[in-house]
Amino acid sequence: MKLKNRIREYRARFNMKQDDLAKKVGVRRETIGRLEMNKYNPSLLLALEIARVFDSSIEEIFEIVEE
């Protein structure tokens, strides 16, 4: 199984740069980039914080898919 996300799509919808989101959730911009490339799985706390920024649920942004 693999965790995929829609962070880039949500950032575009909210007209937000990687750096903007990183500052709101307390991580480095590189972390957001790695998340978007599916090279990093967020902690539950980080996933919750990202969902909160976009006023969404975790399930709307993150999805577990079969490889």
Backbone as CSV, one residue per row, in Angstrom:
resi,resn,N_x,N_y,N_z,CA_x,CA_y,CA_z,C_x,C_y,C_z
1,MET,0.842,-1.193,0.000,0.000,0.000,0.000,0.880,1.247,0.000
2,LYS,0.313,2.301,-0.532,1.034,3.552,-0.662,0.091,4.701,-0.297
3,LEU,0.646,5.725,0.293,-0.136,6.909,0.653,0.043,7.965,-0.437
4,LYS,-1.049,8.356,-1.065,-1.023,9.429,-2.056,-1.761,10.625,-1.476
5,ASN,-1.494,11.789,-2.024,-2.153,12.980,-1.496,-2.532,13.952,-2.611
6,ARG,-3.354,14.910,-2.236,-3.824,15.938,-3.163,-3.395,17.327,-2.683
7,ILE,-2.257,17.392,-2.011,-1.795,18.666,-1.443,-1.596,19.711,-2.534
8,ARG,-0.943,19.345,-3.617,-0.674,20.313,-4.699,-1.994,20.880,-5.236
9,GLU,-2.973,20.018,-5.426,-4.283,20.451,-5.916,-4.942,21.428,-4.940
10,TYR,-4.872,21.110,-3.664,-5.474,21.993,-2.661,-4.714,23.314,-2.562
11,ARG,-3.390,23.265,-2.674,-2.621,24.514,-2.637,-3.028,25.422,-3.791
12,ALA,-3.201,24.833,-4.975,-3.609,25.618,-6.147,-4.995,26.220,-5.927
13,ARG,-5.887,25.432,-5.368,-7.252,25.886,-5.100,-7.254,27.076,-4.140
14,PHE,-6.319,27.058,-3.170,-6.235,28.123,-2.168,-5.204,29.190,-2.543
15,ASN,-4.651,29.081,-3.758,-3.635,30.032,-4.238,-2.496,30.171,-3.227
16,MET,-1.928,29.039,-2.842,-0.924,28.986,-1.789,0.356,28.344,-2.321
17,LYS,1.486,28.918,-1.978,2.779,28.345,-2.351,3.197,27.306,-1.317
18,GLN,4.164,26.469,-1.702,4.682,25.472,-0.764,5.160,26.138,0.516
19,ASP,5.847,27.249,0.380,6.386,27.958,1.538,5.268,28.458,2.457
20,ASP,4.179,28.925,1.869,3.042,29.404,2.666,2.474,28.275,3.519
21,LEU,2.249,27.124,2.882,1.703,25.986,3.622,2.686,25.510,4.687
22,ALA,3.963,25.462,4.328,4.989,25.024,5.281,4.968,25.890,6.539
23,LYS,4.878,27.191,6.371,4.850,28.092,7.526,3.605,27.875,8.380
24,LYS,2.474,27.614,7.740,1.225,27.420,8.483,1.238,26.146,9.324
25,VAL,1.959,25.116,8.857,1.965,23.843,9.582,3.278,23.587,10.324
26,GLY,4.231,24.517,10.232,5.458,24.425,11.020,6.496,23.445,10.516
27,VAL,6.610,23.317,9.176,7.660,22.478,8.595,8.414,23.282,7.552
28,ARG,9.463,22.692,7.006,10.227,23.365,5.944,9.528,23.177,4.606
29,ARG,9.787,24.086,3.684,9.202,24.002,2.344,9.555,22.682,1.674
30,GLU,10.761,22.196,1.907,11.210,20.934,1.311,10.327,19.758,1.751
31,THR,9.844,19.824,2.975,8.955,18.767,3.474,7.667,18.737,2.668
32,ILE,7.114,19.900,2.378,5.896,19.964,1.568,6.185,19.419,0.168
33,GLY,7.314,19.772,-0.398,7.685,19.259,-1.714,7.797,17.746,-1.720
34,ARG,8.429,17.192,-0.690,8.570,15.734,-0.600,7.214,15.056,-0.402
35,LEU,6.333,15.685,0.363,4.981,15.156,0.522,4.267,15.112,-0.826
36,GLU,4.348,16.203,-1.573,3.663,16.285,-2.862,4.193,15.259,-3.860
37,MET,5.460,14.913,-3.756,6.052,13.915,-4.650,5.883,12.493,-4.118
38,ASN,5.132,12.365,-3.021,4.899,11.069,-2.374,6.198,10.378,-1.962
39,LYS,7.176,11.181,-1.542,8.449,10.646,-1.064,8.550,10.688,0.451
40,TYR,7.490,11.149,1.093,7.488,11.292,2.546,6.070,11.105,3.041
41,ASN,5.900,10.271,4.054,4.592,10.087,4.674,4.524,10.950,5.930
42,PRO,3.489,11.778,6.037,3.399,12.681,7.177,2.992,11.944,8.451
43,SER,3.347,12.524,9.570,2.820,12.023,10.840,1.322,12.324,10.863
44,LEU,0.622,11.684,11.751,-0.807,11.938,11.879,-1.054,13.398,12.236
45,LEU,-0.232,13.949,13.118,-0.383,15.350,13.509,-0.209,16.283,12.313
46,LEU,0.814,16.044,11.492,1.044,16.889,10.320,-0.114,16.756,9.335
47,ALA,-0.600,15.538,9.116,-1.729,15.339,8.208,-2.956,16.106,8.712
48,LEU,-3.202,16.059,10.014,-4.327,16.804,10.601,-4.157,18.310,10.415
49,GLU,-2.937,18.797,10.620,-2.688,20.234,10.477,-2.885,20.677,9.032
50,ILE,-2.418,19.874,8.080,-2.606,20.207,6.662,-4.091,20.220,6.327
51,ALA,-4.815,19.211,6.775,-6.261,19.157,6.521,-6.955,20.375,7.121
52,ARG,-6.555,20.766,8.298,-7.163,21.924,8.970,-6.921,23.208,8.180
53,VAL,-5.708,23.382,7.642,-5.406,24.573,6.840,-6.372,24.680,5.664
54,PHE,-6.687,23.532,5.056,-7.569,23.521,3.889,-9.039,23.319,4.255
55,ASP,-9.338,23.355,5.553,-10.707,23.175,6.028,-11.336,21.916,5.422
56,SER,-10.566,20.824,5.458,-10.972,19.550,4.869,-10.691,18.424,5.853
57,SER,-11.129,17.236,5.484,-10.798,16.067,6.291,-9.512,15.432,5.763
58,ILE,-8.878,14.650,6.590,-7.669,13.947,6.165,-7.974,13.082,4.945
59,GLU,-9.139,12.418,4.952,-9.506,11.510,3.872,-9.673,12.219,2.535
60,GLU,-10.012,13.500,2.558,-10.135,14.257,1.307,-8.773,14.561,0.695
61,ILE,-7.753,14.646,1.523,-6.422,15.028,1.049,-5.501,13.822,0.883
62,PHE,-5.601,12.867,1.796,-4.717,11.696,1.778,-5.518,10.434,1.467
63,GLU,-4.913,9.557,0.661,-5.588,8.329,0.259,-4.596,7.169,0.234
64,ILE,-5.016,6.041,0.748,-4.187,4.839,0.689,-4.574,4.088,-0.572
65,VAL,-3.578,3.768,-1.405,-3.825,3.046,-2.655,-2.979,1.784,-2.698
66,GLU,-3.458,0.799,-3.417,-2.697,-0.432,-3.626,-1.614,-0.170,-4.651
67,GLU,-0.445,-0.736,-4.452,0.648,-0.526,-5.409,0.531,-1.478,-6.566
